[in-house]
Structures are given as C-alpha cells and as structure tokens.
Amino acid sequence: MINAEIDRAFPQWMQIGFYVTSIVFNLCLIAQILTVGVAYFNDPGWWTVHIWLVRGYSGLSLVLLGGSLSLPFSGKIRSLATSLPVLLGLQFCSIHLVTPLHLEVLHPLIGFTLFYVSSTLVHRVSREVFNKSDVVTKP
C-alpha cells in the first residue's frame, strides 16, 4: 500500500519540478528582454550580459523537452516544449548567419515568440499539474 502511494506521488513531484523549471526558463527570458532593453537604450555593456544569459539558460530548453517526453503530459505541452529548442536555434541562426536577406530582423520577433511559447507552457503545465479547469466560473 505504501509503495503504491509513493509510485503515484513520484510523478507528481517530477511534474512539479518540470513546472518550476518552466518558470525559471520564463524568468530567464524576461531577464533577457530586460537586458537587451538596457543595452540598447542605456548602456551597451549589457550586451555581454544578454549573450551570457542565453548561453546560461538555453540548456533548460533541452531539459524541458526531455521532461515533456518522459512525463505524463498532454500533446500540447509536448509541442510547446519541443518548440523551445527549435526557436532558440532559430534565434541563434537569425543573429549569426549573414545573408543578403537580412534574417537578423527576425531576431526580436522570434524572441517574443519564444517568450509567448514559454509563458503558454508555464500556464498549461500549471493547469495540468494542479488539475485546474480552463473554464472561468462566475462567483
């Protein structure tokens, strides 16, 4: 009986860990947006912080991808988690590839898409892990 309770609780704790990781990833993206703003409008020295931030947290996208595939999550959460490393790859390509098409103009758009996907992931995981309904009820 005790082992069955542990088996049921263990995935819940792993899902909560996934949820916390998704929040940390989202907070890192917020910091990324703030540092680029400070770098652009105030102090160009913040570009270094902007670059090091993405190098520091980008591995979390792979952790989230692995977690979404190994834990009992919906297809929507798996899709969102899968898109994080893809979008980060596109971010890298958009800023480092020099082409006559000037793909660097897509860098901010991809960044905001990344933030939207990450925020949606946090919201969806919260709903699934804590069994919240998407329906808003009137008091």
LINNOR-V47913 format. One record per pair of residues at least 12 apart in sequence whose C-alpha atoms are under 7 Angstrom apart, sorted by the first residue. I is the first residue (numbers start at 0). J is the second residue. D is the distance in whole Angstrom. If there is no record, write none. Layout:
i->I j->J d->D
i->I j->J d->D
This chain:
i->14 j->128 d->6
i->15 j->128 d->7
i->17 j->63 d->7
i->17 j->66 d->7
i->18 j->121 d->7
i->18 j->124 d->6
i->18 j->125 d->7
i->21 j->121 d->6
i->22 j->121 d->6
i->24 j->56 d->7
i->24 j->59 d->7
i->25 j->114 d->7
i->25 j->117 d->6
i->25 j->118 d->6
i->27 j->56 d->7
i->28 j->114 d->6
i->31 j->49 d->6
i->31 j->52 d->7
i->34 j->48 d->7
i->34 j->49 d->6
i->35 j->49 d->6
i->60 j->83 d->6
i->60 j->84 d->5
i->61 j->84 d->7
i->63 j->80 d->6
i->64 j->80 d->5
i->64 j->81 d->5
i->67 j->80 d->7
i->76 j->120 d->6
i->76 j->123 d->7
i->76 j->124 d->7
i->79 j->116 d->6
i->79 j->120 d->6
i->83 j->113 d->7
i->86 j->109 d->7
i->86 j->113 d->6
i->90 j->106 d->6
i->90 j->109 d->6
i->90 j->110 d->7
i->93 j->105 d->6
i->93 j->106 d->6
i->94 j->106 d->6
